[in-house]
Amino acid sequence: MARIAGINIPNQQHAEIALTAIFGIGRARAQAICAAASVQGTRKIKDLTDAELERIREGVARFTVEGDLRREVSMSIKRLMDLGCYRGHRHRKGLPVRGQRTRTNARTRKGPRKQAVKLNAPAGKA
């Protein structure tokens, strides 16, 4: 198994797809890295030579990925929360941040439905 940016890259996948296992690298960036390293994206990771893997490692090192990127994103969210701006409040409450509706949907952010508590009220007036 090849190790790039601290992540074990799957051997059976094509280079272009396997690079997306790294946080911060999507399909477009993986294609650009393969092109810069002069490696065909359709070749499997297990078939790449050590020199080609090293060129891919150098290409990945140009970008902010994995731990540094996660830290950067969390610091940005923390900054919004400290400022007390609208987006920061939404992050703090665990609600959608970018204007989506919350009356229905939004279950990804809000979590599972909470059961409404029904009190047994007397049938008539007392």
N, C-alpha and C positions, 0 to 999 in steps of 0.2 A: 504494500500500500504506500503510495506516495504521500509525503507530508509537506504541505504548503501552508504558510502563515499559521502554523500551529494546528492545522486541521488535517485529518486523514482523508485523502481524496479517494473516492471509490475507484477501484481498478477497472471494473467492467464497463464503466461509462465512457462516452466520448469526451474528449478533453473540454470541449465547449460546454457541455452539460455538467461535467464533474466540477468545474471551477465555480459553478453557482452554489456549491455546498459551502463556500466561504461567505460569511456574513458581509454584505457590502458589495458583492459581485453578482450582477444579474446577467442575463443573456447577452445584452449589447456590450457590456464591459468585458465579458468573457471572450466574445468574438474579437474585440479590439486587442486584448492581451495575446490571444493566439496569433493574430495577424502580425503583431509587433514582434513576437517571438519566432515568427516564420514556421509555425506549426499548424498543420491542417486540423481544424476543429473536429473533423470526423474520425480522427485516429483515437484509439482507446488509450487510456492512461498507461495500462500495462505494456503497451507497445512502444512507448516513448523512451528515448535514450536519456541517459543522465544529463547530457548537455542540453537537451531540449527542456527537460524538467527544470534545470537551473535557469534557463532563459525565461521560462514561465514564472519562476519564483521572483526573478528580478522585475518582471512586468507587474506582478501582484504587489510587490514592495513599493511601487510608485503611488499606490492608492492607500487611503485610510481604510483599513478593514478590521474585522473581528473586535478585539477588546478595546482598541482605541476608538473605533467608530461607536461601539455601544456606550462607552464612557462619554463621548461627545454628545450623543443623542440624549442620554439621561441628564447631562449637565444643562442642555438646552431646555428640557422640560422642567428641571428644577429651577432654572432662571425664570421661566414664565410663572411658575407657582410663587416664587419669592416676590416677583413684581406685583402680583395680585391682579393681573390683567384678566380679561374674560377667558382667554384660552387656558390660563393657569388655573382659574376656578374650575373650569370644566375637567381638566386633568385631575385636580384634587378630589372632585366629586365622583370621578369615574364615569363621566358621561361623554357622549360624542363631542369632539372638539370642533369639527369643521362644518357645523350648521345642519347636520342631519336631524330628522324628526325623531322625537323620543316618545310620542304618544303610543305609537306602535313601533315594532322593529327595535333596533338598538340593543338587541339581546347580547351581542358580543361584548359591548362595553358595560352594560348594566348587570350581566350575569343572569342566572336562572331566576324565573319569576318567584316572587315572594307570595306565599299564600295569604290572602286577606283573612284577618281574624274576625269571625262573626260571633257576636255576643247573643246569648239567648235572651231576647227581650220578652217581657210579659205580653200576652195576647191582647189584653185590654188595659184601660187606664186603671190605676189603683187609687 
